[in-house]
């Protein structure tokens, strides 16, 4: 999802505080949406990106990537193919 900035300014013109603040608020709202997953496009995480290590165990462990942010329609079927669980070097499944 692209960000929309409501006001643009030109060199030499006076920028109204309310317009500058509106721009900052638009950026904040967009970033907040990235944080909670609402501004992440459904095609942002795909099987191909998973296969090329864009999403790694480390990123999942440190919270960079969470289940809530994953598109369940695209990603979960690929995850279901691996039905094994590894616990302390033991493989169950």
C-alpha positions as CSV (number, residue, x, y, z in Angstrom):
1,X,0.0,0.0,0.0
2,X,1.4,3.4,-1.0
3,X,1.5,6.3,1.3
4,X,-0.4,9.5,0.4
5,X,1.0,12.8,1.5
6,X,-1.8,15.4,1.5
7,X,0.2,18.6,0.9
8,X,3.2,19.5,-1.2
9,X,5.4,22.6,-0.8
10,X,7.5,24.6,-3.2
11,X,10.7,26.5,-2.5
12,X,10.1,30.0,-1.3
13,X,6.5,29.5,-0.3
14,X,5.3,29.7,3.3
15,X,4.3,26.3,4.7
16,X,1.3,26.4,7.0
17,X,1.9,24.5,10.2
18,X,-1.4,22.7,9.9
19,X,-0.4,21.4,6.4
20,X,3.0,20.3,7.6
21,X,1.4,18.6,10.6
22,X,-1.1,16.9,8.3
23,X,1.9,15.5,6.3
24,X,3.6,14.2,9.5
25,X,0.3,12.7,10.7
26,X,-0.1,10.9,7.3
27,X,3.4,9.4,7.7
28,X,2.7,8.4,11.3
29,X,-0.6,6.7,10.3
30,X,1.2,4.8,7.5
31,X,4.0,3.6,9.8
32,X,1.5,2.6,12.5
33,X,-0.3,0.6,9.8
34,X,3.0,-1.2,8.9
35,X,3.5,-2.0,12.5
36,X,0.2,-3.6,13.0
37,X,0.1,-5.2,9.5
38,X,-2.8,-3.3,8.0
39,X,-0.5,-1.5,5.5
40,X,1.3,-4.6,4.3
41,X,0.1,-5.6,0.8
42,X,-1.1,-9.1,0.5
43,X,1.6,-9.8,-2.1
44,X,4.4,-8.6,0.2
45,X,5.1,-12.1,1.6
46,X,5.0,-14.9,-1.0
47,X,6.1,-18.5,-1.3
48,X,9.0,-17.2,-3.6
49,X,10.1,-14.7,-1.0
50,X,9.9,-17.4,1.7
51,X,12.0,-19.7,-0.5
52,X,14.7,-17.0,-1.0
53,X,15.1,-16.5,2.8
54,X,13.4,-13.1,2.9
55,X,11.7,-14.6,5.9
56,X,14.1,-16.4,8.2
57,X,14.0,-18.2,11.5
58,X,16.0,-15.4,13.0
59,X,13.5,-12.8,11.8
60,X,10.6,-14.9,13.2
61,X,12.5,-15.4,16.5
62,X,13.3,-11.7,17.0
63,X,9.7,-10.6,16.1
64,X,10.6,-8.9,12.8
65,X,8.1,-11.3,11.1
66,X,5.1,-12.5,12.9
67,X,2.2,-14.9,12.1
68,X,-0.2,-12.0,12.2
69,X,1.6,-10.2,9.4
70,X,1.6,-13.3,7.1
71,X,-1.1,-13.7,4.5
72,X,-2.8,-16.9,5.6
73,X,-4.1,-17.7,2.1
74,X,-0.7,-17.6,0.4
75,X,1.7,-18.6,3.1
76,X,-0.1,-21.2,5.3
77,X,-0.6,-23.8,2.6
78,X,3.2,-23.7,2.0
79,X,3.9,-24.1,5.7
80,X,1.4,-27.0,5.9
81,X,3.7,-29.0,3.6
82,X,6.2,-29.3,6.4
83,X,4.5,-31.2,9.2
84,X,7.6,-31.9,11.3
85,X,8.5,-30.1,14.5
86,X,12.1,-29.8,15.8
87,X,12.6,-29.6,19.5
88,X,16.1,-29.6,20.9
89,X,17.5,-31.5,17.9
90,X,14.7,-34.1,18.0
91,X,12.5,-34.3,15.0
92,X,8.8,-35.2,15.5
93,X,6.3,-35.7,12.8
